[in-house]
């Protein structure tokens, strides 16, 4: 009498799963390294390199950040930091490379001019070239001298509105001080802006000077609160007072 051997259902399921797993070998990544340039210049250290598929999905196994200008990754497999060795990619079809490069494209990703076809378990030198406009420097537009001393802000060009001129980091009224004829060899040179505002002559520009200016606000003619000497106490004088606020003369 022949006995039948009946495998338990759970063992049969496990066997089927094992056959499926071993029939599907893992996909090994493709590795890249090479030079990296932006507008014919070496991309700076700190550049971030990524890889995408045609659907715009990330397929790199972790972005790579450059540590040397003009180079990403390395052909030196003895490098103790695996993250710096290669840009590892797992996918299929066409690979698109993108980078974030400091000083270009306002910090947004830039697409490389080169692409590559995925080939598992290969290492390839892929020199990447990017083209983008430099990020413009910000401009600080000063609406009036009542903003007082401005900046300095790194990489920031300070401009003043019409009727004002830039003196150091301060916008001052252009052409303040009167012209006209008269004896005595012409008008005296205007007082330096560093002394403007000490109306009560206590050697400091503070609330007491502001009080005197408010009391004379709108008055015309000769007045100690007329700091720019244009014949009227107004916002331009107030601006000069604020520009020197708190200073000791």
C-alpha positions in Angstrom: 0.0 0.0 0.0 1.5 3.3 -1.1 1.1 6.2 1.4 0.4 9.6 0.0 2.5 12.5 1.4 0.3 15.6 1.9 2.2 18.8 2.4 0.6 21.3 4.7 -1.0 24.3 2.9 1.3 26.8 4.7 4.4 24.9 3.5 3.1 24.9 -0.1 2.5 28.6 0.0 6.0 29.2 1.4 7.5 27.2 -1.4 5.6 29.1 -4.1 6.8 32.4 -2.5 10.4 31.2 -2.5 10.3 30.3 -6.1 8.9 33.7 -7.0 11.5 35.6 -5.0 14.4 33.7 -6.4 13.0 34.1 -9.9 13.1 37.9 -9.5 16.8 38.9 -9.0 17.3 42.3 -7.4 18.0 45.3 -9.6 21.5 46.6 -9.0 22.1 50.3 -9.3 24.0 52.2 -12.0 26.7 54.4 -10.5 28.0 57.8 -11.9 30.8 60.2 -11.2 32.5 62.8 -13.3 33.0 66.6 -13.8 30.3 69.1 -13.4 30.2 72.6 -15.0 27.8 75.5 -15.0 28.2 77.9 -18.0 31.7 76.6 -18.8 32.9 77.1 -15.2 33.4 74.5 -12.5 30.3 74.1 -10.4 31.1 75.2 -6.8 31.4 72.8 -3.9 28.1 72.2 -2.2 26.3 71.5 -5.5 23.5 68.9 -5.1 23.2 66.3 -7.9 20.0 64.2 -8.4 18.6 61.8 -11.0 15.1 61.5 -12.4 13.2 59.3 -14.8 11.1 60.5 -17.7 8.0 60.9 -15.4 9.9 63.3 -13.2 10.3 60.9 -10.3 13.5 60.7 -8.3 15.4 57.5 -9.0 18.7 58.2 -7.2 19.4 56.3 -4.1 20.2 59.5 -2.2 21.4 62.8 -3.7 25.1 63.6 -3.8 26.5 66.9 -2.6 29.9 67.8 -4.1 32.9 68.5 -1.9 35.2 69.7 -4.6 34.5 72.4 -7.2 33.9 70.9 -10.7 33.6 67.2 -9.5 30.8 65.0 -8.3 31.6 61.5 -7.0 34.9 59.9 -7.6 36.6 57.0 -9.3 38.5 56.2 -6.1 36.7 53.3 -4.6 38.9 53.5 -1.5 37.0 56.7 -0.4 35.7 55.9 3.1 32.5 57.8 2.5 30.2 55.8 0.2 27.9 58.8 -0.2 30.7 60.7 -1.9 31.8 57.8 -4.1 29.0 57.6 -6.7 25.6 58.9 -7.6 23.6 55.6 -7.4 20.6 55.2 -9.6 18.0 52.4 -9.9 15.4 52.6 -12.7 14.9 51.9 -16.4 15.0 53.9 -19.6 16.3 57.4 -19.8 18.0 59.1 -16.8 17.8 62.8 -16.4 20.2 64.7 -14.2 19.4 67.8 -12.2 21.4 70.0 -9.9 21.0 72.8 -7.4 23.9 75.1 -7.9 24.5 78.0 -5.5 24.3 81.4 -7.3 22.3 80.2 -10.2 18.6 79.9 -11.2 17.5 81.4 -7.8 18.3 78.2 -6.0 16.0 76.0 -8.1 17.0 72.8 -9.9 18.7 73.0 -13.3 18.4 70.2 -15.8 21.7 68.9 -17.3 22.2 69.0 -21.0 23.2 65.3 -20.9 21.0 62.1 -20.4 21.9 58.5 -20.0 20.2 55.1 -20.5 20.0 52.9 -17.4 22.2 49.8 -17.3 22.2 47.9 -14.1 25.4 47.1 -12.2 27.6 49.4 -14.2 29.8 52.3 -13.2 30.2 55.2 -15.7 32.0 58.5 -15.8 29.3 61.0 -16.9 30.5 64.6 -17.3 27.6 66.9 -16.7 27.1 70.4 -18.1 24.4 72.9 -16.9 23.4 76.2 -18.3 21.5 78.8 -16.3 21.5 82.5 -15.6 23.2 83.7 -12.4 20.9 84.7 -9.6 20.7 88.5 -9.5 21.9 90.4 -6.5 19.1 92.0 -4.4 18.6 95.7 -4.6 17.6 97.8 -1.6 15.5 100.7 -2.8 15.4 103.4 -0.1 12.1 105.3 -0.4 13.3 108.3 1.6 16.1 109.4 3.9 13.7 108.9 6.9 14.9 105.2 6.7 18.2 106.6 8.1 21.4 104.5 7.8 20.8 101.3 5.8 22.8 98.1 5.4 25.4 97.2 4.6 23.7 94.1 3.3 26.0 91.5 1.6 25.6 91.6 -2.1 22.9 94.3 -1.9 23.1 97.4 -4.1 21.7 100.4 -2.2 19.9 103.0 -4.3 18.1 106.2 -3.4 15.1 107.9 -4.8 15.2 111.0 -7.0 16.2 114.0 -5.0 18.5 112.0 -2.7 22.1 110.9 -2.9 23.9 108.1 -1.2 26.6 109.1 1.4 28.2 106.0 2.8 25.1 103.9 3.8 22.8 106.9 4.2 20.5 108.5 1.7 20.7 112.3 2.1 19.0 115.2 0.4 20.8 116.0 -2.8 22.1 119.6 -3.2 21.1 120.7 0.3 22.4 124.1 1.2 21.6 127.3 -0.7 23.1 128.8 -3.7 22.6 132.3 -5.0 24.8 135.3 -5.2 25.8 137.6 -2.4 29.0 138.8 -0.9 31.5 137.0 1.2 32.7 134.6 -1.5 29.4 132.6 -1.8 27.5 130.3 0.5 29.3 128.4 3.2 29.8 124.7 2.8 26.9 122.7 4.3 27.4 121.2 7.7 28.5 117.6 7.7 25.5 115.2 8.0 27.2 113.7 11.1 26.4 116.9 13.0 22.9 117.4 11.7 20.1 117.0 14.2 21.7 118.4 17.5 19.2 121.3 17.5 19.7 122.1 21.2 23.5 121.7 21.0 23.8 119.3 23.9 26.1 117.1 21.9 23.5 114.4 21.3 20.7 113.8 18.8 17.7 112.7 20.9 14.1 113.3 22.0 14.8 116.9 23.0 15.9 117.7 19.5 12.8 116.0 18.1 10.6 118.0 20.4 12.1 121.3 19.1 11.7 120.2 15.6 8.0 119.3 16.1 7.4 122.7 17.7 8.8 124.3 14.6 7.2 121.9 12.1 6.0 123.6 8.9 7.7 127.0 9.7 9.5 128.8 7.0 12.5 131.1 7.1 15.6 130.9 9.2 15.2 128.2 11.9 17.6 125.9 13.8 15.3 123.0 13.0 15.8 123.6 9.3 18.6 121.0 9.1 18.9 121.0 5.3 18.7 124.8 5.1 16.0 124.9 2.4 13.9 127.5 4.2 11.3 125.1 5.7 11.0 122.6 8.5 9.6 119.5 7.0 10.1 115.8 6.3 13.5 116.2 4.8 14.8 117.8 8.1 13.1 115.0 10.0 14.9 112.5 7.8 18.3 114.0 8.7 17.4 114.0 12.4 16.6 110.2 12.2 19.7 109.5 10.2 21.8 110.7 13.1 19.5 109.6 16.0 21.3 108.6 19.1 24.7 109.9 17.9 27.0 111.9 20.1 28.4 115.0 18.4 
